[in-house]
């Protein structure tokens, strides 16, 4: 009987040694992650989370060792990444030493502060309401030298790495730093000045160009058209600003009734640039605006073949001819679509 007890104790000792010093994980993938909040989670609750995710095999051993090493006092809130075949001791050291996993903040095109708040809240340990409140407060944005209309200019689309627990003010400061670095590169500041524009104005114009077209060869000419209109004091008459004014991005055709919208983003009845950007334009589009060629073009309209490319004109007469061709084809297309989908 004594030999059996000794053997059992030996097996348990081997198991614990393996668990603590060699491998405690038993999830199927290569990696697993967990989130820890030191304000709301006890060590026991954390053990439950780790056990449920198959990061640890034994909750009792984790709690015992974590308490012995004062994890509750040392660990910080964050997101942690565990590789397969990680030991229990390594998991605890990871918490004690705050070896957090980074998250990728993938910023593409967003159009509104609400969309931005949703993106931030789904990437970081922040509540969407908290983000939206922050983004809609000029007092909150003042330390970053921006306001609610210019907020998007701080965000240059790219993929960034942060800690999951990064607080919103720190995120904003980082984005401002990245923005400043972007404008300091490739003579962008001097190019903006040469065009008689501030970086924020270039960004706003680029946001309109971004919404106008998908093709870079046309984007740079569209930028030229708008710059010519600005210099001559003509209204931009940019259709994407009407969609933004209406806050309806599903609109496919701009009707006369939309043009009376009193929004300051309505560039049909207000001259100059709108108060701020209508989306986050790509760095490529910003550069296309900065490097737009000198032309005499004042008008453009989509080609009637629906290729996504445009006709560019320096006279209204020529433009009107192309515009009528496009409107005719568009009417035919919509009539056919209505007939096939009554």
C-alpha positions as a Python dict, from the first residue, in 0.01 Angstrom:
ca = {
    (1, 'X'): (0, 0, 0),
    (2, 'X'): (285, 235, 92),
    (3, 'X'): (448, 173, -244),
    (4, 'X'): (124, 258, -423),
    (5, 'X'): (94, 589, -235),
    (6, 'X'): (456, 674, -311),
    (7, 'X'): (400, 591, -678),
    (8, 'X'): (87, 809, -692),
    (9, 'X'): (272, 1096, -529),
    (10, 'X'): (555, 1049, -776),
    (11, 'X'): (311, 1064, -1069),
    (12, 'X'): (145, 1376, -929),
    (13, 'X'): (482, 1534, -875),
    (14, 'X'): (582, 1462, -1235),
    (15, 'X'): (252, 1602, -1357),
    (16, 'X'): (293, 1923, -1159),
    (17, 'X'): (655, 1958, -1271),
    (18, 'X'): (549, 1915, -1632),
    (19, 'X'): (259, 2156, -1585),
    (20, 'X'): (452, 2427, -1400),
    (21, 'X'): (786, 2415, -1577),
    (22, 'X'): (726, 2260, -1921),
    (23, 'X'): (377, 2279, -2071),
    (24, 'X'): (44, 2384, -1925),
    (25, 'X'): (-141, 2468, -2247),
    (26, 'X'): (-376, 2231, -2422),
    (27, 'X'): (-554, 2445, -2683),
    (28, 'X'): (-553, 2324, -3044),
    (29, 'X'): (-403, 2625, -3223),
    (30, 'X'): (-56, 2773, -3225),
    (31, 'X'): (-155, 3066, -3004),
    (32, 'X'): (-429, 3173, -2766),
    (33, 'X'): (-501, 3512, -2610),
    (34, 'X'): (-673, 3634, -2297),
    (35, 'X'): (-767, 3971, -2153),
    (36, 'X'): (-703, 4075, -1795),
    (37, 'X'): (-846, 4372, -1607),
    (38, 'X'): (-672, 4426, -1275),
    (39, 'X'): (-956, 4649, -1154),
    (40, 'X'): (-1234, 4396, -1193),
    (41, 'X'): (-1080, 4046, -1210),
    (42, 'X'): (-963, 3843, -914),
    (43, 'X'): (-691, 3580, -953),
    (44, 'X'): (-960, 3315, -917),
    (45, 'X'): (-1167, 3474, -1197),
    (46, 'X'): (-856, 3495, -1414),
    (47, 'X'): (-790, 3127, -1347),
    (48, 'X'): (-1144, 3047, -1464),
    (49, 'X'): (-1080, 3239, -1787),
    (50, 'X'): (-748, 3068, -1852),
    (51, 'X'): (-894, 2726, -1778),
    (52, 'X'): (-1190, 2786, -2011),
    (53, 'X'): (-949, 2886, -2290),
    (54, 'X'): (-735, 2574, -2221),
    (55, 'X'): (-435, 2790, -2143),
    (56, 'X'): (-392, 2618, -1806),
    (57, 'X'): (-477, 2262, -1704),
    (58, 'X'): (-525, 2319, -1333),
    (59, 'X'): (-685, 2624, -1171),
    (60, 'X'): (-566, 2540, -820),
    (61, 'X'): (-200, 2532, -920),
    (62, 'X'): (-232, 2863, -1102),
    (63, 'X'): (-402, 3039, -809),
    (64, 'X'): (-151, 2899, -561),
    (65, 'X'): (153, 3004, -764),
    (66, 'X'): (2, 3339, -869),
    (67, 'X'): (-70, 3434, -509),
    (68, 'X'): (277, 3324, -400),
    (69, 'X'): (432, 3549, -665),
    (70, 'X'): (193, 3844, -597),
    (71, 'X'): (51, 3855, -949),
    (72, 'X'): (-253, 4053, -832),
    (73, 'X'): (-26, 4340, -724),
    (74, 'X'): (210, 4327, -1021),
    (75, 'X'): (-2, 4248, -1328),
    (76, 'X'): (-149, 4529, -1538),
    (77, 'X'): (-464, 4533, -1743),
    (78, 'X'): (-408, 4424, -2099),
    (79, 'X'): (-426, 4156, -2365),
    (80, 'X'): (-180, 3868, -2341),
    (81, 'X'): (-77, 3616, -2604),
    (82, 'X'): (27, 3262, -2512),
    (83, 'X'): (204, 3024, -2747),
    (84, 'X'): (138, 2653, -2746),
    (85, 'X'): (352, 2447, -2505),
    (86, 'X'): (398, 2735, -2263),
    (87, 'X'): (453, 2652, -1897),
    (88, 'X'): (238, 2773, -1610),
    (89, 'X'): (534, 2961, -1466),
    (90, 'X'): (590, 3141, -1797),
    (91, 'X'): (225, 3251, -1806),
    (92, 'X'): (257, 3394, -1455),
    (93, 'X'): (585, 3567, -1537),
    (94, 'X'): (418, 3717, -1844),
    (95, 'X'): (156, 3872, -1619),
    (96, 'X'): (404, 3991, -1356),
    (97, 'X'): (631, 4150, -1617),
    (98, 'X'): (346, 4305, -1818),
    (99, 'X'): (448, 4128, -2139),
    (100, 'X'): (137, 4228, -2325),
    (101, 'X'): (49, 4135, -2679),
    (102, 'X'): (19, 4413, -2933),
    (103, 'X'): (-289, 4458, -3148),
    (104, 'X'): (-301, 4582, -3503),
    (105, 'X'): (-496, 4903, -3550),
    (106, 'X'): (-590, 4870, -3916),
    (107, 'X'): (-711, 5207, -4034),
    (108, 'X'): (-862, 5217, -4380),
    (109, 'X'): (-1135, 5453, -4494),
    (110, 'X'): (-1383, 5575, -4236),
    (111, 'X'): (-1633, 5849, -4305),
    (112, 'X'): (-1768, 5960, -3970),
    (113, 'X'): (-1668, 6002, -3607),
    (114, 'X'): (-1914, 5723, -3529),
    (115, 'X'): (-1736, 5481, -3763),
    (116, 'X'): (-1403, 5580, -3610),
    (117, 'X'): (-1535, 5527, -3257),
    (118, 'X'): (-1659, 5180, -3352),
    (119, 'X'): (-1323, 5087, -3508),
    (120, 'X'): (-1128, 5206, -3204),
    (121, 'X'): (-1358, 5032, -2956),
    (122, 'X'): (-1338, 4700, -3141),
    (123, 'X'): (-957, 4718, -3153),
    (124, 'X'): (-884, 4841, -2800),
    (125, 'X'): (-1021, 4791, -2449),
    (126, 'X'): (-1250, 5090, -2485),
    (127, 'X'): (-1624, 5134, -2490),
    (128, 'X'): (-1774, 5271, -2813),
    (129, 'X'): (-1983, 5523, -2620),
    (130, 'X'): (-1671, 5644, -2440),
    (131, 'X'): (-1494, 5688, -2776),
    (132, 'X'): (-1790, 5863, -2938),
    (133, 'X'): (-1823, 6104, -2645),
    (134, 'X'): (-1451, 6183, -2663),
    (135, 'X'): (-1456, 6237, -3040),
    (136, 'X'): (-1756, 6471, -3015),
    (137, 'X'): (-1602, 6693, -2747),
    (138, 'X'): (-1389, 6989, -2848),
    (139, 'X'): (-1261, 7007, -2491),
    (140, 'X'): (-1132, 6647, -2514),
    (141, 'X'): (-971, 6712, -2852),
    (142, 'X'): (-812, 7048, -2764),
    (143, 'X'): (-485, 6898, -2623),
    (144, 'X'): (-423, 6745, -2966),
    (145, 'X'): (-479, 7079, -3143),
    (146, 'X'): (-782, 6960, -3335),
    (147, 'X'): (-1158, 6979, -3304),
    (148, 'X'): (-1465, 6779, -3400),
    (149, 'X'): (-1461, 6894, -3763),
    (150, 'X'): (-1087, 6830, -3817),
    (151, 'X'): (-1060, 6512, -3606),
    (152, 'X'): (-1009, 6277, -3902),
    (153, 'X'): (-701, 6471, -4016),
    (154, 'X'): (-509, 6310, -3728),
    (155, 'X'): (-567, 5966, -3875),
    (156, 'X'): (-350, 5868, -4170),
    (157, 'X'): (-468, 5527, -4301),
    (158, 'X'): (-211, 5259, -4228),
    (159, 'X'): (-161, 4958, -4002),
    (160, 'X'): (-33, 5050, -3657),
    (161, 'X'): (67, 4844, -3354),
    (162, 'X'): (-43, 4931, -3002),
    (163, 'X'): (-106, 4762, -2673),
    (164, 'X'): (-469, 4653, -2640),
    (165, 'X'): (-496, 4853, -2317),
    (166, 'X'): (-370, 5179, -2471),
    (167, 'X'): (-583, 5461, -2326),
    (168, 'X'): (-762, 5690, -2569),
    (169, 'X'): (-556, 6006, -2494),
    (170, 'X'): (-234, 5812, -2556),
    (171, 'X'): (-375, 5672, -2881),
    (172, 'X'): (-465, 6023, -2992),
    (173, 'X'): (-118, 6155, -2911),
    (174, 'X'): (43, 5867, -3102),
    (175, 'X'): (-180, 5929, -3405),
    (176, 'X'): (-92, 6297, -3393),
    (177, 'X'): (277, 6207, -3388),
    (178, 'X'): (233, 5969, -3683),
    (179, 'X'): (42, 6246, -3867),
    (180, 'X'): (324, 6493, -3808),
    (181, 'X'): (583, 6240, -3928),
    (182, 'X'): (378, 6176, -4242),
    (183, 'X'): (364, 6546, -4333),
    (184, 'X'): (735, 6591, -4262),
    (185, 'X'): (824, 6326, -4520),
    (186, 'X'): (866, 6363, -4899),
    (187, 'X'): (841, 6744, -4897),
    (188, 'X'): (468, 6723, -4829),
    (189, 'X'): (462, 7042, -4621),
    (190, 'X'): (640, 7245, -4887),
    (191, 'X'): (417, 7101, -5161),
    (192, 'X'): (106, 7199, -4965),
    (193, 'X'): (242, 7550, -4915),
    (194, 'X'): (326, 7576, -5284),
    (195, 'X'): (-40, 7496, -5360),
    (196, 'X'): (-148, 7765, -5115),
    (197, 'X'): (-301, 7510, -4878),
    (198, 'X'): (-249, 7388, -4524),
    (199, 'X'): (-204, 7014, -4458),
    (200, 'X'): (-558, 6998, -4318),
    (201, 'X'): (-694, 7160, -4635),
    (202, 'X'): (-502, 6913, -4852),
    (203, 'X'): (-638, 6629, -4640),
    (204, 'X'): (-995, 6760, -4680),
    (205, 'X'): (-960, 6794, -5056),
    (206, 'X'): (-805, 6446, -5072),
    (207, 'X'): (-1103, 6308, -4881),
    (208, 'X'): (-1335, 6437, -5154),
    (209, 'X'): (-1112, 6299, -5430),
    (210, 'X'): (-1102, 5964, -5246),
    (211, 'X'): (-1480, 5943, -5263),
    (212, 'X'): (-1500, 6053, -5625),
    (213, 'X'): (-1300, 5779, -5796),
    (214, 'X'): (-1108, 5454, -5756),
    (215, 'X'): (-849, 5512, -6027),
    (216, 'X'): (-530, 5703, -5948),
    (217, 'X'): (-494, 5832, -6305),
    (218, 'X'): (-830, 6007, -6269),
    (219, 'X'): (-785, 6109, -5906),
    (220, 'X'): (-492, 6338, -5987),
    (221, 'X'): (-694, 6510, -6263),
    (222, 'X'): (-998, 6544, -6038),
    (223, 'X'): (-770, 6709, -5782),
    (224, 'X'): (-656, 6947, -6056),
    (225, 'X'): (-1018, 7035, -6140),
    (226, 'X'): (-1100, 7115, -5778),
    (227, 'X'): (-783, 7319, -5730),
    (228, 'X'): (-870, 7522, -6042),
    (229, 'X'): (-1221, 7584, -5908),
    (230, 'X'): (-1085, 7697, -5572),
    (231, 'X'): (-847, 7941, -5739),
    (232, 'X'): (-1128, 8088, -5950),
    (233, 'X'): (-1370, 8110, -5657),
    (234, 'X'): (-1608, 7859, -5814),
    (235, 'X'): (-1814, 7626, -5595),
    (236, 'X'): (-1658, 7279, -5584),
    (237, 'X'): (-1995, 7116, -5656),
    (238, 'X'): (-1861, 6782, -5531),
    (239, 'X'): (-2125, 6510, -5518),
    (240, 'X'): (-1960, 6320, -5230),
    (241, 'X'): (-2005, 6623, -5004),
    (242, 'X'): (-2380, 6603, -5065),
    (243, 'X'): (-2382, 6239, -4950),
    (244, 'X'): (-2190, 6345, -4641),
    (245, 'X'): (-2427, 6634, -4578),
    (246, 'X'): (-2721, 6393, -4606),
    (247, 'X'): (-2533, 6131, -4398),
    (248, 'X'): (-2653, 5879, -4654),
    (249, 'X'): (-2368, 5701, -4831),
    (250, 'X'): (-2599, 5470, -5024),
    (251, 'X'): (-2706, 5752, -5259),
    (252, 'X'): (-2608, 5665, -5616),
    (253, 'X'): (-2750, 5967, -5792),
    (254, 'X'): (-2758, 6330, -5681),
    (255, 'X'): (-3101, 6483, -5745),
    (256, 'X'): (-3189, 6853, -5748),
    (257, 'X'): (-3380, 6820, -5421),
    (258, 'X'): (-3059, 6725, -5239),
    (259, 'X'): (-2881, 7045, -5340),
    (260, 'X'): (-3085, 7266, -5106),
    (261, 'X'): (-2949, 7094, -4797),
    (262, 'X'): (-2832, 7374, -4562),
    (263, 'X'): (-2533, 7175, -4435),
    (264, 'X'): (-2196, 7356, -4448),
    (265, 'X'): (-2072, 7043, -4630),
    (266, 'X'): (-2298, 7122, -4926),
    (267, 'X'): (-2038, 7246, -5176),
    (268, 'X'): (-2307, 7320, -5434),
    (269, 'X'): (-2436, 7625, -5248),
    (270, 'X'): (-2121, 7711, -5049),
    (271, 'X'): (-1789, 7811, -5199),
    (272, 'X'): (-1455, 7678, -5086),
    (273, 'X'): (-1369, 7359, -4906),
    (274, 'X'): (-1613, 7205, -4658),
    (275, 'X'): (-1536, 7260, -4286),
    (276, 'X'): (-1346, 6931, -4261),
    (277, 'X'): (-1274, 6598, -4431),
    (278, 'X'): (-1555, 6365, -4535),
    (279, 'X'): (-1345, 6048, -4496),
    (280, 'X'): (-992, 5934, -4422),
    (281, 'X'): (-815, 5942, -4760),
    (282, 'X'): (-531, 5703, -4837),
    (283, 'X'): (-173, 5834, -4832),
    (284, 'X'): (-162, 5771, -5207),
    (285, 'X'): (-460, 5999, -5265),
    (286, 'X'): (-307, 6271, -5046),
    (287, 'X'): (9, 6255, -5257),
    (288, 'X'): (-192, 6263, -5578),
    (289, 'X'): (-353, 6586, -5459),
    (290, 'X'): (-16, 6733, -5361),
    (291, 'X'): (131, 6640, -5700),
    (292, 'X'): (-173, 6721, -5915),
    (293, 'X'): (-73, 6848, -6261),
    (294, 'X'): (-141, 7198, -6386),
    (295, 'X'): (-440, 7181, -6621),
    (296, 'X'): (-720, 7401, -6750),
    (297, 'X'): (-986, 7146, -6659),
    (298, 'X'): (-1287, 7281, -6472),
    (299, 'X'): (-1532, 6996, -6519),
    (300, 'X'): (-1545, 6617, -6516),
    (301, 'X'): (-1814, 6355, -6549),
    (302, 'X'): (-1819, 5977, -6542),
    (303, 'X'): (-1789, 5804, -6877),
    (304, 'X'): (-2107, 5657, -7021),
    (305, 'X'): (-1954, 5309, -7041),
    (306, 'X'): (-1964, 5288, -6657),
    (307, 'X'): (-1595, 5199, -6653),
    (308, 'X'): (-1537, 5422, -6353),
    (309, 'X'): (-1318, 5658, -6555),
    (310, 'X'): (-1408, 6020, -6637),
    (311, 'X'): (-1416, 6276, -6917),
    (312, 'X'): (-1238, 6603, -6831),
    (313, 'X'): (-1327, 6936, -6992),
    (314, 'X'): (-1215, 7297, -6977),
    (315, 'X'): (-1543, 7437, -7116),
    (316, 'X'): (-1897, 7387, -6996),
    (317, 'X'): (-2019, 7318, -7350),
    (318, 'X'): (-1788, 7020, -7389),
    (319, 'X'): (-1868, 6900, -7039),
    (320, 'X'): (-2242, 6926, -7100),
    (321, 'X'): (-2213, 6700, -7404),
    (322, 'X'): (-2043, 6428, -7201),
    (323, 'X'): (-2281, 6481, -6909),
    (324, 'X'): (-2586, 6428, -7132),
    (325, 'X'): (-2434, 6106, -7268),
    (326, 'X'): (-2383, 5978, -6917),
    (327, 'X'): (-2729, 6080, -6796),
    (328, 'X'): (-2891, 5908, -7094),
    (329, 'X'): (-2705, 5583, -7032),
    (330, 'X'): (-2781, 5605, -6661),
    (331, 'X'): (-3152, 5655, -6731),
    (332, 'X'): (-3150, 5353, -6962),
    (333, 'X'): (-2971, 5143, -6702),
    (334, 'X'): (-3209, 5236, -6422),
    (335, 'X'): (-3514, 5179, -6640),
    (336, 'X'): (-3384, 4834, -6734),
    (337, 'X'): (-3307, 4757, -6371),
    (338, 'X'): (-3658, 4862, -6265),
    (339, 'X'): (-3814, 4647, -6537),
    (340, 'X'): (-3616, 4339, -6432),
    (341, 'X'): (-3685, 4402, -6063),
    (342, 'X'): (-4043, 4533, -6046),
}
